[in-house]
Amino acid sequence: MKAIRCDECSDVVMMPIKGVIKRCYCGKYHAKYLNDGITLIVNGEPVVIGIDNNTFSIAVERAEYTKEWTHRVDFFFTGWIPNHPGEVIFVNTIDDVIKFEEDFDTGNKGYSTMPNGGS
């Protein structure tokens, strides 16, 4: 999964899968996934954060399991700043995000950003 972080309002916005446009709190940045579920279209140049779905799910499960423990236990997951072609397409305006062709072929169907096959 991916998220965007706004340099104006410091909002971090988790992106849902495919076609739903989300924006940061102040509205400076808007983004959406293409239908491939991999490529993010975003206006401007916010920080884009990639989160490995597998390690994130494991961390959440372990945190839930240990919720009642009286001592602190930390669980970690893998993240990165996406820089592979097809992971993020930066466009100029909010209208460019809205009007970007949903069926644009990035050529990355089934592309994994993580060496172990995570996404």
C-alpha positions as MATLAB code, in Angstrom:
seq = 'MKAIRCDECSDVVMMPIKGVIKRCYCGKYHAKYLNDGITLIVNGEPVVIGIDNNTFSIAVERAEYTKEWTHRVDFFFTGWIPNHPGEVIFVNTIDDVIKFEEDFDTGNKGYSTMPNGGS';
ca = [
       0.000    0.000    0.000;
       1.044    3.587   -0.390;
       0.482    6.858    1.435;
       1.242   10.500    0.695;
       2.604   13.041    3.185;
       1.881   16.724    2.713;
       4.711   19.199    3.287;
       2.175   21.949    4.161;
      -0.174   20.347    6.718;
       1.928   17.232    7.581;
      -1.115   15.019    6.951;
      -0.347   11.416    6.015;
      -3.051    9.933    3.796;
      -3.316    6.184    3.236;
      -4.403    5.448   -0.308;
      -7.258    3.035   -0.925;
      -7.065    0.671   -3.870;
      -8.084    1.709   -7.402;
      -9.644    4.921   -8.543;
     -10.686    6.604   -5.285;
      -9.214   10.095   -5.082;
      -7.958   11.089   -1.633;
      -6.475   14.405   -0.558;
      -4.462   15.719    2.342;
      -6.153   17.837    5.016;
      -5.226   21.191    3.448;
      -6.049   20.019   -0.096;
      -2.649   20.729   -1.619;
      -2.156   17.143   -2.845;
      -4.576   14.661   -4.389;
      -3.802   11.085   -5.414;
      -5.376    7.874   -6.656;
      -4.295    4.410   -7.739;
      -4.646    3.306  -11.324;
      -6.576    0.111  -12.025;
      -3.328   -1.894  -11.830;
      -3.411   -1.320   -8.038;
       0.317   -0.461   -8.123;
       0.749    2.902   -9.804;
      -0.172    6.027   -7.851;
      -1.076    9.274   -9.664;
      -0.366   12.375   -7.559;
      -0.255   16.108   -8.226;
       2.812   18.062   -7.200;
       5.597   16.253   -5.393;
       4.548   15.119   -1.911;
       6.544   12.456   -0.122;
       5.141    9.108   -1.229;
       5.506    6.273    1.265;
       5.348    2.597    0.332;
       4.356    0.077    3.009;
       4.863   -3.659    2.541;
       1.415   -5.228    2.944;
       2.710   -8.517    4.358;
       4.933   -7.122    7.116;
       2.294   -4.500    7.995;
      -0.397   -7.182    8.426;
       1.912   -9.262   10.622;
       2.750   -6.234   12.803;
      -0.952   -5.422   13.245;
      -1.800   -9.032   14.161;
       1.005   -9.197   16.730;
       0.038   -5.829   18.207;
      -3.562   -7.022   18.623;
      -2.389  -10.259   20.258;
      -0.208   -8.420   22.788;
      -2.648   -5.560   23.503;
      -3.305   -6.756   27.050;
       0.363   -7.158   28.001;
       1.536   -4.770   30.727;
       4.935   -4.033   29.183;
       5.721   -2.293   25.915;
       6.321   -4.435   22.842;
       7.082   -2.848   19.465;
       6.345   -4.451   16.106;
       7.868   -3.191   12.897;
       7.032   -3.348    9.216;
       8.929   -2.569    6.022;
       8.521    0.738    4.224;
      10.272    2.619    1.422;
      10.096    5.742   -0.709;
       8.908    4.504   -4.130;
      11.256    5.346   -6.982;
      10.689    2.563   -9.521;
       9.146    3.500  -12.854;
       5.414    2.830  -12.730;
       5.077    3.087   -8.950;
       4.276    6.809   -8.949;
       3.339    9.221  -11.723;
       3.590   12.880  -10.759;
       1.266   15.261  -12.597;
       0.893   19.032  -12.338;
      -2.636   19.731  -11.140;
      -5.545   18.220   -9.242;
      -7.498   18.131  -12.520;
      -4.710   16.008  -14.025;
      -5.226   13.468  -11.221;
      -8.990   13.443  -11.719;
      -8.841   13.122  -15.505;
      -5.898   10.688  -15.716;
      -6.894    7.692  -17.827;
      -7.884    4.813  -15.558;
      -6.782    2.229  -18.110;
      -3.320    3.739  -18.659;
      -0.957    0.793  -19.161;
       2.168    1.199  -17.041;
       3.447   -2.188  -18.175;
       3.838   -3.178  -14.522;
       0.994   -5.644  -14.064;
       2.056   -7.956  -11.280;
       5.146   -5.855  -10.600;
       6.484   -6.217   -7.073;
       8.336   -3.341   -5.460;
       9.859   -5.555   -2.797;
      12.497   -8.228   -3.444;
      10.511  -10.792   -1.423;
       7.343  -10.270   -3.471;
       5.540   -7.798   -1.182;
       3.648   -4.851   -2.629;
];
